[in-house]
Amino acid sequence: MTETTPEANGEAPAAPPTEKKEDKGSALWREIKGLLWVLLAVLAFHSFIAKPFYIPSESMMPGLLTGDRLVVSKYPYGWSWVSPSFHVIGPMPGRLFGRLPERGDIVIVTPPGTRTDYIKRVIGLPGDTVRMVDGQLFINGQPIKRQVESPDLIPIDINSPCGSPTDPALYDFRVQGADGKMYCRVPIVRETMPNGRTYETVELGRSSEDNFGPVTVPAGKLWLMGDNRDDSADSRVPEWQGGLGGPVPVENIGGRAEFITFSLDGSTVWWNPITWIEALRHGRAGRSLRNS
């Protein structure tokens, strides 16, 4: 018995199956769509769940230092026009699933007429009457408990220079520690809110912001102040001086500060990864901001 082949029968051999070549344009578009979905997911998380925040000033000393990086949650008070990562929509009243902050919460706020973010502490709620006399805070006619504590020794670095010869507000508080390093010896007064929330404030001496009011906080607004009472552009400071200009609408609150992720002393050089590690401030990562 003999076997026959296609060639013997005059038939052409069957061509092996070929893989269908994918159009390069389709493959590129698929990759672009994948990246767009990732970008949308990141923006959604950043806008409605949580976002990082950088402390750019000393207005919340001693609890927060320039160079601290935080996580800010977006959902505790609901969402408003300032919630999205980019404030593409103009000011709009109200909040979706809105809820008022508690006294003592540290919040991110977009001052009226701007698109920048400040960080301050909630002092007065709607209906509260707020007043300050010689640095003593009053809420609804009752003095807030104040206790003078031992000064904080904050290491002096690029981000926390403790003033300068031309900016004497903090410069006179420079001291040399037992280890030979220079520190900022910051006077501390602890305040305790009526709800039990307690936190440290900086008291450098008498300033123009140590007296105001009484001011009754209108419905739908909050009275915000910085912990560094003598160097904070908050509700006590007019808008033309860079402050919040009084009570702030609740829809301008962008979220609640939760905890410190890490902190840098300002000595990093972007092209040298070694400096990224050397610039880390030890002991600040993981600090909760809910109990301070």
C-alpha positions as CSV (number, residue, x, y, z in Angstrom):
1,M,0.0,0.0,0.0
2,T,1.5,3.4,-0.9
3,E,0.8,6.7,0.6
4,T,-0.1,9.6,-1.7
5,T,0.9,13.2,-1.1
6,P,-0.8,16.4,-2.3
7,E,2.1,16.9,-4.6
8,A,1.6,13.5,-6.1
9,N,-2.1,14.2,-6.8
10,G,-1.2,17.6,-8.3
11,E,-2.7,19.5,-5.3
12,A,-0.9,22.4,-3.7
13,P,0.0,21.9,-0.1
14,A,-2.3,23.6,2.4
15,A,-0.8,26.9,3.8
16,P,-0.1,26.8,7.5
17,P,-2.5,29.0,9.5
18,T,-1.2,32.6,9.9
19,E,-1.7,34.8,12.9
20,K,-3.7,37.9,12.2
21,K,-1.5,40.9,12.5
22,E,-2.9,43.6,14.8
23,D,-3.1,47.1,13.5
24,K,-0.4,49.2,15.3
25,G,-2.9,52.0,15.7
26,S,-5.4,49.8,17.5
27,A,-2.7,48.6,19.9
28,L,-1.6,52.1,20.7
29,W,-5.2,53.3,21.3
30,R,-5.7,50.3,23.6
31,E,-2.7,51.4,25.6
32,I,-3.9,55.0,25.7
33,K,-7.3,54.0,26.9
34,G,-5.7,51.9,29.7
35,L,-3.7,54.9,30.8
36,L,-6.8,57.1,30.7
37,W,-8.7,54.7,32.9
38,V,-5.8,54.7,35.4
39,L,-5.7,58.5,35.3
40,L,-9.4,58.8,35.9
41,A,-9.2,56.4,38.8
42,V,-6.4,58.4,40.4
43,L,-8.3,61.7,39.9
44,A,-11.5,60.2,41.4
45,F,-9.6,58.9,44.4
46,H,-7.8,62.2,44.8
47,S,-11.0,64.2,44.4
48,F,-13.5,62.2,46.5
49,I,-11.5,59.9,48.9
50,A,-8.2,61.4,49.9
51,K,-5.3,63.5,48.7
52,P,-1.7,64.4,49.9
53,F,-1.1,67.9,51.3
54,Y,2.1,69.8,51.8
55,I,2.5,72.3,54.7
56,P,3.9,75.5,53.2
57,S,4.1,77.7,56.3
58,E,4.4,77.9,60.0
59,S,0.8,78.9,60.7
60,M,0.0,75.5,62.4
61,M,3.1,75.2,64.6
62,P,3.9,73.5,66.8
63,G,1.8,70.5,65.6
64,L,2.6,71.0,62.0
65,L,5.9,72.2,60.5
66,T,6.8,73.5,57.1
67,G,7.8,70.5,55.1
68,D,5.3,68.1,56.6
69,R,3.3,65.9,54.2
70,L,-0.2,64.9,55.2
71,V,-3.1,62.7,54.1
72,V,-6.3,64.7,53.8
73,S,-9.6,62.7,53.6
74,K,-12.3,64.2,51.4
75,Y,-15.5,62.4,52.5
76,P,-16.0,63.2,56.3
77,Y,-17.9,66.4,55.6
78,G,-19.4,65.4,52.2
79,W,-18.4,67.0,48.9
80,S,-18.6,70.5,47.5
81,W,-17.2,72.5,44.6
82,V,-13.7,72.5,46.2
83,S,-13.6,68.7,46.5
84,P,-12.4,67.9,42.9
85,S,-8.6,68.0,42.4
86,F,-9.0,70.9,40.0
87,H,-11.6,73.6,41.0
88,V,-12.9,73.9,37.5
89,I,-16.4,74.8,38.8
90,G,-16.9,78.2,40.4
91,P,-18.2,78.7,44.0
92,M,-21.5,76.9,44.6
93,P,-23.5,76.8,47.8
94,G,-24.1,73.7,49.8
95,R,-22.5,70.2,50.2
96,L,-23.5,66.8,49.0
97,F,-24.1,64.5,52.0
98,G,-22.8,67.4,54.1
99,R,-21.9,67.2,57.7
100,L,-20.3,69.8,60.0
101,P,-16.8,69.4,61.3
102,E,-16.2,69.1,65.0
103,R,-14.5,71.8,67.1
104,G,-10.8,71.1,67.0
105,D,-10.7,69.4,63.6
106,I,-7.8,70.4,61.4
107,V,-9.3,71.2,57.9
108,I,-8.2,72.2,54.4
109,V,-10.0,75.4,53.3
110,T,-10.1,77.3,50.0
111,P,-10.4,81.0,51.0
112,P,-13.2,82.9,49.3
113,G,-12.1,84.4,45.9
114,T,-9.1,82.1,45.6
115,R,-8.3,78.6,44.4
116,T,-5.5,77.9,46.8
117,D,-5.7,75.7,49.9
118,Y,-5.0,76.8,53.5
119,I,-4.9,74.5,56.6
120,K,-6.5,75.7,59.8
121,R,-8.3,74.5,62.9
122,V,-12.1,74.7,63.4
123,I,-12.8,76.9,66.4
124,G,-16.4,78.2,66.0
125,L,-19.4,76.4,64.6
126,P,-22.6,78.0,63.2
127,G,-24.4,79.9,65.9
128,D,-21.3,80.2,68.2
129,T,-20.2,83.6,69.4
130,V,-16.4,83.8,69.3
131,R,-14.2,86.4,71.0
132,M,-10.6,86.8,72.0
133,V,-9.2,89.2,74.7
134,D,-5.5,89.5,75.2
135,G,-5.0,86.0,73.7
136,Q,-7.7,84.4,75.8
137,L,-10.3,82.7,73.5
138,F,-14.0,82.7,74.5
139,I,-16.7,80.6,72.9
140,N,-20.3,81.5,73.8
141,G,-19.1,83.7,76.6
142,Q,-17.1,80.9,78.3
143,P,-13.2,81.1,78.4
144,I,-11.5,78.2,76.7
145,K,-9.2,76.3,79.2
146,R,-5.6,77.4,78.7
147,Q,-2.6,75.8,80.3
148,V,1.0,77.1,79.9
149,E,3.3,74.2,79.2
150,S,7.1,73.7,78.8
151,P,8.4,75.2,75.6
152,D,8.9,73.0,72.6
153,L,12.4,72.6,71.2
154,I,12.0,72.4,67.4
155,P,15.3,71.6,65.5
156,I,16.3,74.5,63.3
157,D,16.6,73.6,59.6
158,I,16.0,75.1,56.2
159,N,12.2,74.6,56.4
160,S,12.1,75.7,60.1
161,P,14.7,78.5,60.4
162,C,13.2,80.1,63.5
163,G,13.0,83.5,62.0
164,S,15.9,85.6,60.8
165,P,17.6,88.9,61.8
166,T,15.2,90.7,59.5
167,D,12.2,88.7,60.8
168,P,12.6,88.9,64.6
169,A,9.2,87.3,65.5
170,L,10.9,83.9,66.1
171,Y,14.6,84.8,65.9
172,D,15.0,85.7,69.6
173,F,13.8,82.2,70.5
174,R,16.9,80.5,69.1
175,V,18.8,78.5,71.7
176,Q,21.7,75.9,71.7
177,G,20.7,72.5,72.9
178,A,22.8,70.2,75.1
179,D,23.8,68.3,72.0
180,G,25.3,71.5,70.5
181,K,22.6,71.8,67.9
182,M,20.4,74.9,67.5
183,Y,16.8,74.8,68.4
184,C,13.7,77.1,68.3
185,R,12.5,77.3,71.9
186,V,8.8,77.9,71.2
187,P,6.5,79.1,74.0
188,I,3.5,76.7,74.3
189,V,-0.1,77.1,75.6
190,R,-2.4,74.1,75.5
191,E,-6.1,74.9,74.8
192,T,-9.0,72.5,75.5
193,M,-12.2,72.8,73.6
194,P,-15.7,72.3,75.3
195,N,-15.9,68.9,73.5
196,G,-12.6,67.8,75.1
197,R,-10.4,68.2,72.1
198,T,-7.0,69.5,73.2
199,Y,-4.0,70.9,71.2
200,E,-0.9,73.0,71.6
201,T,-0.7,76.6,70.4
202,V,2.3,79.0,70.0
203,E,2.2,82.2,72.0
204,L,5.1,84.5,71.0
205,G,3.7,87.6,72.8
206,R,1.0,90.2,72.2
207,S,-0.1,90.8,68.6
208,S,-2.9,92.6,66.8
209,E,-4.8,89.3,66.4
210,D,-4.9,88.7,70.1
211,N,-8.1,90.8,70.4
212,F,-11.3,90.5,68.3
213,G,-15.0,90.2,68.5
214,P,-17.4,89.2,69.7
215,V,-18.4,87.6,66.4
216,T,-21.4,85.4,66.0
217,V,-20.7,82.7,63.3
218,P,-23.6,82.8,60.8
219,A,-25.5,79.7,59.7
220,G,-23.5,77.7,57.1
221,K,-20.1,79.1,58.1
222,L,-17.2,78.3,60.4
223,W,-14.6,80.3,62.4
224,L,-11.1,79.0,61.6
225,M,-7.8,79.8,63.3
226,G,-4.1,78.7,63.1
227,D,-2.4,77.2,66.1
228,N,0.5,79.7,65.7
229,R,-1.7,82.4,67.0
230,D,0.8,85.3,66.2
231,D,1.5,84.2,62.7
232,S,-1.6,82.9,61.0
233,A,-3.7,84.3,58.2
234,D,-7.0,83.0,59.4
235,S,-10.5,84.2,60.2
236,R,-9.1,87.0,62.4
237,V,-7.2,88.5,59.4
238,P,-8.9,90.6,56.6
239,E,-8.8,89.2,53.1
240,W,-6.8,92.1,51.8
241,Q,-4.0,91.0,54.2
242,G,-4.2,87.4,52.9
243,G,-6.5,86.1,55.6
244,L,-9.8,84.4,55.6
245,G,-11.7,87.6,56.3
246,G,-14.0,86.3,59.0
247,P,-16.3,83.2,59.0
248,V,-15.8,80.8,56.1
249,P,-18.6,79.0,54.2
250,V,-18.8,75.3,54.9
251,E,-18.7,74.6,51.2
252,N,-15.1,76.0,51.1
253,I,-13.9,73.2,53.3
254,G,-12.0,70.7,51.2
255,G,-11.3,67.9,53.7
256,R,-10.0,66.8,57.1
257,A,-6.3,66.3,57.9
258,E,-5.7,62.7,59.1
259,F,-2.0,62.0,59.7
260,I,1.5,62.9,58.7
261,T,3.1,60.6,56.1
262,F,6.6,62.1,56.2
263,S,8.4,65.3,56.7
264,L,11.5,66.9,55.0
265,D,13.8,69.6,56.4
266,G,14.3,71.3,53.1
267,S,17.8,70.1,52.3
268,T,16.9,67.8,49.5
269,V,18.5,68.0,46.1
270,W,16.2,66.5,43.4
271,W,19.0,64.9,41.4
272,N,20.6,63.2,44.5
273,P,18.5,60.4,46.0
274,I,20.8,60.2,49.0
275,T,19.6,63.7,50.2
276,W,16.0,62.5,50.1
277,I,16.8,60.1,52.9
278,E,19.1,62.5,54.8
279,A,16.4,65.2,54.7
280,L,13.8,63.1,56.5
281,R,12.8,64.3,59.9
282,H,12.7,61.3,62.2
283,G,9.7,60.7,64.4
284,R,7.1,62.6,62.5
285,A,5.8,60.0,60.1
286,G,2.5,58.4,61.2
287,R,1.5,61.1,63.7
288,S,-2.3,61.3,63.9
289,L,-3.8,64.7,63.5
290,R,-7.2,63.6,64.9
291,N,-6.1,63.9,68.5
292,S,-4.1,67.1,68.3
